[in-house]
Amino acid sequence: MREEPTLRIPLGILLLLAALIVYAVVIARYAPGLIGDWPTWIQTVIYLLLGVIWLLPLRRFLIWMETGKWSAPDEQAPRQ
């Protein structure tokens, strides 16, 4: 646990918010033109996948916000 507050958390939250806005705008701008003529059920699956994909880098980003390193402390220990 940290003893002193850092700017990583508020800056990380702002960066995450900005990245999500950019991601949403890109998806909203380009996805309908690419998949707009496809069957509705396929569009639904694609939009569900796109709605979950942004979560993939989130774990490492949250670890960085908390520790300042890109991997968890238990991941850095050599395995024997």
Order of alpha helices (4+ residues) and beta strands (2+ residues): alpha-alpha-alpha-alpha
